[in-house]
Amino acid sequence: MSDAHRKIGGAGDKLSAGGALESAWQCVAFYFSLVVLALVCLAWCPFAWLLRRVLSADSGRRVGRGVVQRVWHMYFALLRALGACRFDLSGLDALAGQPAMILAPNHPCLLDALLIASRVPGTCCVMKGDVAGNVFLGPGALLAGYIVNDTSVGLIRAAVAELQRGSPLLLFPEGTRTENASVNPLKGGIALIAARAQAPVQTLIIETDSGFLGKGWQIFRKPALPITYRVTLGRRFAPPGRDHTALQAFIAELQRFYAGELESHRPRD
């Protein structure tokens, strides 16, 4: 074999070894991050359960939301350090300390609420009932006073109360994670809440280059790493009037906005 052939073969072997090492590291980083997540949630659960019984509702909300923000901020820093994810969330920092408003993102994956809560202090999240009953997330979410969307009337009443207390309210207008299209048909609840609380709606655009934890994705299925997440501020909508026509027009305008923004952010071939 000539020297040239030996050099080419040696380079190929090094590239192959490098690729194998990178693949192995991605597996280690991914599953290690899941273990850390489970341990952190389980460690906080008994404290959250106890604090919910000894603190007032107001104190519980402050403590619970403060812990949520700090823990997820640190967890995302760990994912960044492991090389598992890249985050661009700096646009959210402009929302800190602003008057109460509804934060309304699109919803590509399960991490969306956590990305926002990690950067916007005091955020109150609207969650599904199965989150409240989850052994890992439930106690912390209940301590933080997050709203369970089990009934429309209860959701609207609790959401308006949070906004009147001055809390930013995180509400996904789609009601569930996005399927297939750039945005699902929007639910009318966001218009009712904005109208009754006379609170503006700040749209947020979440972009990711992975389907990880999207609709139908199982948590133990490893995606290609690193995953990129970016959250930017969209248009801020003034609250609508309370009449039916104004509410319907508000939802239609919001739907057009998301469709246009997400189309403009979609990668071109």
N, C-alpha and C positions, 0 to 999 in steps of 0.2 A: 504493500500500500504506500502511495506517495505521501510526502509531508503535507501537501495541500489537502489530500483526503483525510489525513489524520486530524488536521486542524479543523476542518469542517465538521467531522464527526464529533470532535471534542466540544465544539461550540454548541452542537445540537444536544449533546448529553447535558451540558450545563443548563441550557434553556429548559430542557425537559425536567431536570431536577428542580430548577427554580419554580416552574409551574406547579410541580407536585407539592413543594414546600408551601407555596402561596395557597393552594387549595386546602392543604392540611390546616394552615393557620386560620383560614376563613371558617372552617368547621369548628375549630377550638374557640375562636372569638365569638361565633354565633351562639353556640350552646353554653359557653361560659356566661355570656350576657343573660341568657334565659335563667340560668341557675341563680345568678345574682339578683335578678328581678324577683324571682319567687321567694328567695330568702329575705329580701328587704320588705316585701309585702307582708310575709308571715310574721316578721319581727315587729312590724308596726301594728298589726291587727289587735293584739291584746291591749296595747296602750290606748289605741283609738277606742276600743270597746269600753275600757275603764273611764277614759276622759269624757266620753259621751254621757256617762252616768253621774259624773261629779261636777262637770262644768255647766254653766248656763249655756243656752243656745247660742247667744252672741259670742261668748268666749270660745265655745267649741268651733264655731265657724272660723273665727280668726286663727286659732291654733291649727285646725284641720287644713285649711287652705294654705296656710304658711308652710306646713310640712309638705303638702302636695307640691307646691312650687319648688321648694328647695330639693326635695328628693328627686324629682324628675329632672330638674336642672343638672344635678350631679350625675344622674344616670345617663343622660344624653352626652354629658362630658366624657363619661366612661366609654360609651359607644364610639365617640369621636377618637378617643385615645387608642382604642383597639383597632381602629381602621375599619370598623363595621359600617359607619354612617358618616355622612357629611351633612351639616346643618347650616342653613342660612335663615335665621329667625330674628335678625337684628331689627327688621321693620316693626316687630311687635313692641319693641321697647318704647316707641312713641305713644303707646296707649296707657302706660303707667301713670296713675294719678289723674286721669281725665274723668269728666263727669260720667255718670252711669250711662251705659249704652248696651245695645245688643251686638255681640260679636257673632257674625254669621259667615262661617266658612263653607266651602264645598267639602265633600267628605270621601276622599279616596281610600282611607284606611283607618284601622282602629287606633292608631297612634295620634290622630289629628287633635283630639281634645287635650291630650297630654302635652303635645308640642306647644299649644297655646297657653295652657295653665302653667307651664314651666317658666313663662316669660311675662305674663300679665298678672300682677299681684291681685289677690282677693277674688279671682274669677269664680263664679258660681256656674257649674255645669249642669245641663239637663241630661239625664241618663236614663237608660232603659231599666226596667225592673230586674232583669237578670244580673245587671251589674251590682245592684243593691244587695242581692242574695249571694254574690260571689264571695267565697271564703278569702280570696286574696285581696279583692278591691272593696268589698262591701263595707266593712267597719270604718275604713278611712273615708270613704265617700259619704257615709251617713254622718260621721263626725263633722265633716266639712259643710254639711247642710245642702248637699247637692239635691237637685229636684228630680224626683222619679216621674216619668211621663206615663203613669199608668192610666190616668183619666185626663181628658182634654180640659175639663173645668178646673180640676185641681192644678194641672200644669199652668194654666193661664193665671190663676189666682196667685200661686206661689212665685211665678216668674215676675209678675207685676210688683209683688211685695219686695223681691230682691232688688229690683231696679229702683224702687222708692227708697230702699235702704242705702243706695249709692253703689251697689256692687255691679261690676261688669257681668253680663249674662251671656254665657256661651251656648248658642242654640244652632243646631244644624238644620237649615231650612228644608233640606231633602228628607229629613226624618230617619234616614238610614244611609248606609254606605252606597256610593255611586255604582250603578250597574251599567256596563256597556257604553251608554251614551256619555257625553261629557258632563252632564248634570241630569239628575232625576227630576221629574215634576215636583215643584215645591209645594209644601204643605201651607195651609192658610194660617196656622197658629202664630207664626212670626208677625204677621200683619196685625192680628188682634192684640198681641202683647205690646207691640210698638205703639199702637193707637191708644190703648188703655193707659199705658205708663207714660205716654208722650215722650218716648225715648228714641233716639236715632238708631239706625241700623248700620253698623260698620261692617262692610263685606270684607272677607279675607280670601285670598286665593292661595290654595295649597297645591304645590307641585311636587311630584316624586317621579323617579325614573324606574320604579319597581312596583309590582303588584302585591308586594308583601303586606299581609294582613288586610288586603282588600276583600271584597265579597267572595266568600267561598275558600279563602286561603287558610289553611290550618297552621297554627302557631309553630309547630315543630318542623314544618317544611322549610328548609334553608333556602333563602334566595341567593342570587348572585350579589356579592359584596364588592365595594361599598355601595350603600344606598344613599341617594341624595334627597334631602327634603328642603323645600324652600317655601316660606310663607311671606306673602306681601300684602300690603294694605290695598284694598280696592276702594270703590266709591262709597261714600257715606250718605245714606238715604235719610232724609227727614221723615219723622213719623207721619203716617197717613191719617186722614180723617176717619171717623168711626162708622160712617155709612157704608153699606154693602158695596156700592159702586167704587168708592175710594179704596176699600180693602182689596177688591178684585184687581183694580188697576195697579195697585202697589205690587201685588204678587206677580202680575204679568210683566211689569217693568223689571222686577228683581230677576225673574227667569231669563229675560232677554239679556240682562247684564251678565249673568254667569255664563250663559251660552256663548256670548261674544268674547268674553275674557278668556275662557278656557280654550276656545277655538284659536284665539290669537297666540296662546302659550303652547299650543300643540306642536311638537317637533315636525318639521317638514321633511319629506323624503328627498 
